[in-house]
Amino acid sequence: MNILPEKYCNFDCVFCPIGRSAHKPDDTVEFEPVTSALQNLKEQIRRENPNLVFINSKGEVLIHNQITDIIGCIHQEEKPVRLLSNGYLLGREKFGAIANLCEEIVAEIKTVRDQDFKKLQRPVFGYCLEEYVENLVSFRQQYQGKFLFEITIVKKYNDDPQSIQWLMDTAARINPDRLMIVELDGEKVRKTLGVGEERLEEIRRQFSKQSFRVVF
Ligand code: SF4
Protein backbone atom coordinates (compact mmCIF):
# COMPACT_ATOMS: atom_id res chain seq x y z
CA MET A 1 0.00 0.00 0.00
CA ASN A 2 1.07 3.55 -0.69
CA ILE A 3 0.79 6.16 2.06
CA LEU A 4 2.50 9.14 0.42
CA PRO A 5 0.28 11.64 -1.45
CA GLU A 6 2.99 12.07 -4.10
CA LYS A 7 6.63 11.16 -4.49
CA TYR A 8 8.87 12.05 -1.54
CA CYS A 9 12.27 10.43 -1.69
CA ASN A 10 15.76 11.24 -0.45
CA PHE A 11 17.02 9.80 -3.76
CA ASP A 12 16.07 10.87 -7.27
CA CYS A 13 17.08 7.82 -9.30
CA VAL A 14 17.38 8.34 -13.05
CA PHE A 15 15.48 5.07 -13.56
CA CYS A 16 12.81 5.65 -10.88
CA PRO A 17 9.51 4.14 -12.11
CA ILE A 18 7.61 6.90 -10.26
CA GLY A 19 9.42 9.75 -12.04
CA ARG A 20 11.43 12.72 -10.76
CA SER A 21 11.60 13.64 -7.05
CA ALA A 22 10.09 17.09 -6.61
CA HIS A 23 10.45 16.62 -2.84
CA LYS A 24 13.80 15.29 -1.63
CA PRO A 25 13.53 15.24 2.17
CA ASP A 26 16.31 14.08 4.46
CA ASP A 27 14.08 14.13 7.54
CA THR A 28 10.49 13.72 8.72
CA VAL A 29 7.78 15.50 6.70
CA GLU A 30 4.40 16.56 8.12
CA PHE A 31 1.41 15.30 6.18
CA GLU A 32 -2.35 15.70 6.58
CA PRO A 33 -3.75 13.69 9.53
CA VAL A 34 -4.35 10.07 8.57
CA THR A 35 -7.06 9.41 11.19
CA SER A 36 -9.92 8.74 8.74
CA ALA A 37 -7.63 6.80 6.37
CA LEU A 38 -6.74 4.51 9.29
CA GLN A 39 -10.38 3.62 9.73
CA ASN A 40 -10.57 2.70 6.03
CA LEU A 41 -7.38 0.69 6.36
CA LYS A 42 -8.81 -1.29 9.30
CA GLU A 43 -11.95 -2.06 7.33
CA GLN A 44 -9.92 -3.13 4.30
CA ILE A 45 -7.75 -5.42 6.41
CA ARG A 46 -10.85 -7.02 7.95
CA ARG A 47 -12.39 -7.47 4.52
CA GLU A 48 -9.35 -8.88 2.75
CA ASN A 49 -7.66 -10.65 5.66
CA PRO A 50 -4.12 -10.53 4.15
CA ASN A 51 -1.17 -12.53 5.52
CA LEU A 52 0.76 -9.28 5.92
CA VAL A 53 0.52 -5.64 4.92
CA PHE A 54 3.24 -4.35 2.61
CA ILE A 55 3.97 -0.64 2.91
CA ASN A 56 5.54 0.12 -0.44
CA SER A 57 5.07 3.80 -1.12
CA LYS A 58 5.90 6.47 -3.67
CA GLY A 59 9.37 7.11 -2.29
CA GLU A 60 10.91 6.82 1.19
CA VAL A 61 8.08 6.10 3.59
CA LEU A 62 10.15 6.48 6.78
CA ILE A 63 9.87 10.27 6.42
CA HIS A 64 6.08 10.19 6.93
CA ASN A 65 5.34 11.86 10.28
CA GLN A 66 2.53 9.37 11.05
CA ILE A 67 4.19 6.17 9.91
CA THR A 68 4.24 4.77 13.47
CA ASP A 69 0.45 5.32 13.76
CA ILE A 70 -0.04 3.46 10.47
CA ILE A 71 2.13 0.54 11.60
CA GLY A 72 0.30 0.53 14.95
CA CYS A 73 -3.06 0.40 13.19
CA ILE A 74 -1.99 -2.66 11.17
CA HIS A 75 -0.70 -4.33 14.33
CA GLN A 76 -4.01 -3.66 16.09
CA GLU A 77 -5.55 -5.82 13.36
CA GLU A 78 -2.94 -8.47 14.25
CA LYS A 79 -1.20 -8.36 10.88
CA PRO A 80 2.56 -8.22 10.40
CA VAL A 81 4.08 -5.32 8.47
CA ARG A 82 6.59 -5.48 5.63
CA LEU A 83 8.12 -2.08 4.86
CA LEU A 84 10.14 -1.09 1.79
CA SER A 85 12.89 1.51 2.22
CA ASN A 86 15.87 2.41 0.07
CA GLY A 87 17.70 1.94 3.37
CA TYR A 88 19.78 5.10 3.66
CA LEU A 89 17.95 6.42 6.72
CA LEU A 90 17.98 3.10 8.57
CA GLY A 91 21.30 3.95 10.24
CA ARG A 92 19.75 6.92 12.05
CA GLU A 93 18.36 6.09 15.47
CA LYS A 94 14.97 7.73 14.89
CA PHE A 95 14.28 5.93 11.61
CA GLY A 96 15.86 2.65 12.74
CA ALA A 97 13.45 2.65 15.72
CA ILE A 98 10.49 2.97 13.33
CA ALA A 99 11.80 0.15 11.14
CA ASN A 100 12.27 -1.99 14.26
CA LEU A 101 8.48 -1.92 14.74
CA CYS A 102 8.05 -3.85 11.47
CA GLU A 103 8.23 -7.62 11.17
CA GLU A 104 9.96 -7.40 7.77
CA ILE A 105 12.14 -4.77 6.14
CA VAL A 106 13.06 -4.73 2.46
CA ALA A 107 16.13 -2.61 1.67
CA GLU A 108 18.22 -2.39 -1.45
CA ILE A 109 21.39 -1.38 -3.22
CA LYS A 110 21.89 -0.57 -6.88
CA THR A 111 25.43 0.74 -7.29
CA VAL A 112 28.93 -0.25 -6.20
CA ARG A 113 30.88 2.98 -6.71
CA ASP A 114 30.27 6.32 -5.06
CA GLN A 115 30.36 8.26 -8.33
CA ASP A 116 27.72 5.92 -9.81
CA PHE A 117 25.58 6.19 -6.66
CA LYS A 118 25.56 9.97 -7.08
CA LYS A 119 25.12 9.86 -10.86
CA LEU A 120 22.36 7.24 -11.04
CA GLN A 121 20.56 7.72 -7.73
CA ARG A 122 21.08 11.48 -7.23
CA PRO A 123 20.69 11.37 -3.44
CA VAL A 124 20.42 14.30 -1.03
CA PHE A 125 23.62 16.37 -1.07
CA GLY A 126 26.21 14.93 1.29
CA TYR A 127 25.12 11.31 1.04
CA CYS A 128 27.77 8.78 -0.02
CA LEU A 129 27.84 5.07 -0.83
CA GLU A 130 30.11 4.21 2.09
CA GLU A 131 27.66 5.71 4.58
CA TYR A 132 24.77 3.97 2.78
CA VAL A 133 26.36 0.57 3.32
CA GLU A 134 27.32 1.34 6.92
CA ASN A 135 23.73 2.43 7.63
CA LEU A 136 22.42 -0.88 6.30
CA VAL A 137 25.00 -2.90 8.23
CA SER A 138 24.45 -1.10 11.55
CA PHE A 139 20.67 -1.37 11.28
CA ARG A 140 20.84 -5.06 10.39
CA GLN A 141 23.12 -5.86 13.33
CA GLN A 142 20.43 -4.95 15.83
CA TYR A 143 17.26 -5.75 13.84
CA GLN A 144 15.30 -8.74 15.15
CA GLY A 145 12.84 -9.07 12.27
CA LYS A 146 13.23 -10.56 8.81
CA PHE A 147 15.61 -8.55 6.64
CA LEU A 148 15.12 -8.86 2.88
CA PHE A 149 17.84 -7.36 0.74
CA GLU A 150 17.45 -6.54 -2.93
CA ILE A 151 20.41 -6.10 -5.24
CA THR A 152 19.71 -4.58 -8.64
CA ILE A 153 22.10 -5.51 -11.41
CA VAL A 154 22.68 -2.59 -13.77
CA LYS A 155 24.46 -3.22 -17.04
CA LYS A 156 27.94 -1.65 -17.26
CA TYR A 157 27.64 -0.29 -13.71
CA ASN A 158 27.77 -3.37 -11.49
CA ASP A 159 27.68 -6.51 -13.66
CA ASP A 160 31.44 -7.05 -14.00
CA PRO A 161 33.23 -9.65 -11.83
CA GLN A 162 34.83 -7.05 -9.52
CA SER A 163 31.48 -5.38 -8.86
CA ILE A 164 29.79 -8.74 -8.24
CA GLN A 165 32.50 -9.56 -5.70
CA TRP A 166 31.89 -6.20 -3.98
CA LEU A 167 28.16 -6.94 -3.89
CA MET A 168 28.81 -10.40 -2.42
CA ASP A 169 31.11 -8.96 0.26
CA THR A 170 28.56 -6.26 1.08
CA ALA A 171 25.70 -8.77 1.23
CA ALA A 172 27.82 -10.95 3.54
CA ARG A 173 28.28 -7.99 5.90
CA ILE A 174 24.54 -7.25 5.85
CA ASN A 175 23.69 -10.93 6.26
CA PRO A 176 20.08 -10.78 5.04
CA ASP A 177 17.49 -13.46 5.70
CA ARG A 178 16.70 -13.43 2.01
CA LEU A 179 18.43 -11.94 -0.98
CA MET A 180 16.78 -10.89 -4.22
CA ILE A 181 18.90 -10.31 -7.33
CA VAL A 182 16.86 -8.34 -9.83
CA GLU A 183 17.02 -6.01 -12.81
CA LEU A 184 15.60 -2.50 -12.99
CA ASP A 185 11.83 -2.11 -13.34
CA GLY A 186 10.40 -1.32 -16.76
CA GLU A 187 10.94 -2.63 -20.26
CA LYS A 188 12.29 0.65 -21.63
CA VAL A 189 15.01 1.03 -19.01
CA ARG A 190 15.95 -2.64 -19.32
CA LYS A 191 16.75 -2.14 -22.98
CA THR A 192 19.72 0.03 -22.04
CA LEU A 193 20.55 -0.99 -18.46
CA GLY A 194 19.33 -4.59 -18.31
CA VAL A 195 21.76 -7.54 -18.35
CA GLY A 196 19.25 -10.12 -19.55
CA GLU A 197 17.79 -13.17 -17.82
CA GLU A 198 20.72 -15.47 -18.66
CA ARG A 199 23.36 -13.24 -17.04
CA LEU A 200 21.04 -12.58 -14.12
CA GLU A 201 20.65 -16.31 -13.54
CA GLU A 202 24.42 -16.76 -13.65
CA ILE A 203 24.85 -14.03 -11.00
CA ARG A 204 22.12 -15.58 -8.83
CA ARG A 205 23.94 -18.92 -9.00
CA GLN A 206 27.17 -17.23 -7.90
CA PHE A 207 25.41 -15.79 -4.85
CA SER A 208 23.71 -19.11 -4.05
CA LYS A 209 27.13 -20.82 -4.03
CA GLN A 210 28.18 -18.38 -1.30
CA SER A 211 25.32 -19.72 0.86
CA PHE A 212 23.04 -16.74 0.38
CA ARG A 213 19.37 -17.61 0.35
CA VAL A 214 18.50 -16.16 -3.07
CA VAL A 215 14.82 -15.81 -3.86
CA PHE A 216 13.16 -14.48 -6.99
S1 SF4 B 1 14.95 5.09 -4.14
FE1 SF4 B 1 13.21 4.13 -5.19
S2 SF4 B 1 11.54 5.62 -4.97
FE2 SF4 B 1 13.42 6.71 -4.48
S3 SF4 B 1 14.03 7.67 -6.41
FE3 SF4 B 1 15.08 5.70 -6.30
S4 SF4 B 1 13.76 4.24 -7.36
FE4 SF4 B 1 12.53 6.07 -6.91
Boltz pocket constraint, residues with backbone or C-beta under 6 A from the ligand:
constraints:
  - pocket:
      binder: B
      contacts: [[A, 9], [A, 10], [A, 11], [A, 12], [A, 13], [A, 15], [A, 16], [A, 17], [A, 18], [A, 19], [A, 21], [A, 57], [A, 58], [A, 59], [A, 60], [A, 86], [A, 121]]
      max_distance: 6.0
